[in-house]
């Protein structure tokens, strides 16, 4: 079963292009709403590995890299 964030991230991915990374924006909105950053990060990482299109993977890679700043040092961040 897909994580509820995935559907929102997929919609944001479809709108993302060039310098406009809407996936990262959605991730930051979830964080502001109080969702655990580690949970959001894990969903982004999972999605990054599941897309074939280079443009989609690049957007997700950027979101993963930028969002990793919100992960506590105690949480394990695997690349």
N, C-alpha and C positions, 0 to 999 in steps of 0.2 A: 504494500500500500504506500502510495506516495505521500510525502510530508506536505501538509497544507501550504507551506511557504513556496513549494515548487511551482504551483500554478501561478502564483503572483510573479515569481521570478521569470517564468516562461513568458508571461505577457510583457514584462519589462524588457526581456531579451529581444523580443520581436520589435520593440520600439527603439532599441539601442542602435546607435551608429556613430562612427567617428569618435568625437570627444564626448558624446552624450551616453554615459553608462547609467541607464535607468535601473539596472540590476543592483548596482551599488546603492543607489538612492532608496530602493525598496528595502534593502538590507538595513540601511541606517534608520529608516522609518520603523521597522520592526524593533530595532534596538531601543529607539526613543519610546516606544510603546511598552517597554519593560521586558521584552523577550530576552532570554539569556544569549549573549553574544556567541558563546560556544555552539549553541544549537543552530543559530543562523549560519555560522561559519561552516559547520559540518554539512549543512544542506548545500551551501554554495560549492564546497569541495566535491561533494557527490555529483552535483550537476555538471561541474567542470569536466569530470571524467566521462560523462555520458554523451556529450555532443560531438558530432563528427565535423561539422562545418567549422573551418578555421576562424571565421569572423565571430561565431558564437563562442568558441573556446577562448578567443582573445578577450572578449568582453567579460566572460566568467573568470578568467585568470586575473584580470585587473581587479574585479570585485573581490576575489579571494585575497589577493595581495593587499589591497587597501583595507579590507575589513579585518584582516589579521591583527591590526593595531588595537582592536577592542578585546582581544583574547587575553585573559589574565596570564601572567607568566607561569602560574601554577598549572594551567591547562596545557596539555600537550598539543603542539601544533606540528603536524606531520606534513611534509611536502610530497 
